[in-house]
Every structure is written in structure tokens, then in C-alpha cells.
Amino acid sequence: MKAYLTLFKNDLETKIATNHKFSAKEITIMKDKIGFFQHERLIHLLVTLFYVIFTFIFLGLSLISYLFLIPFFIGIIFLIFYIRHYFFLENTIQYIYTLYDKILKD
């Protein structure tokens, strides 16, 4: 997803830089893709929240047995990378919104 989103963003930037005139069909396709990206972002947010909840459940269970610290630390490591990916999605999609606004102004 990261490569696809980056390619889409770079393609839009190139077209805007060359003063490409977007047709109504291109704008409709772009709106559809933005909708798909929003859906992807929502799913990643929900998965992130569930992993946070499960990680804290393992932290609470570690009060009962220290063995639960193992999945807790695995969850923390996973969350670090997943949150990093989620922030990439969030920031890139918000940047695509600004590109879309520039296209509509032209």
C-alpha cells in the first residue's frame, strides 16, 4: 500500500507541476481512489486500536504472571511499526487532499 500511495501522490504532483488539465473522468477516478484510501486508513486505525487494547490487556495480565510480559513486549514492538505506517497513511492522504484541492481550483 505504501508504494501504491507514494506512486499515486507522485503522479499527481507531476501532473500538477506540468499544468495538466484534469478531465471530469480523471477527477471522478481520483475521488474514488481517495475514498479507497480513506477506507484503508479507517481499517488501519481500528486494527491499531485493537492492538493497543490487547497490548494493555497483556500488561494487566503480567501482574498475574510474568509470562504475559513476552506478548506485551512483542505487541509494543509491533505497535511501534504499525503506528509508524499509520502515520504515513494519514499524512500522505491528507497531502493528497491538498493536491485534490489544487486540482479543483484550476
MOQUI-V256849 format. One record per helix or strand of 2 or more residues. SS is the DSSP state (hx for helix, st for strand). FROM is the first residue (numbers start at 1). LEN is the number of residues. Records with the same first field share a line. If there is no record, write none. Layout:
SS->FROM-LEN, FROM-LEN
This chain:
hx->2-16, 24-38, 68-38
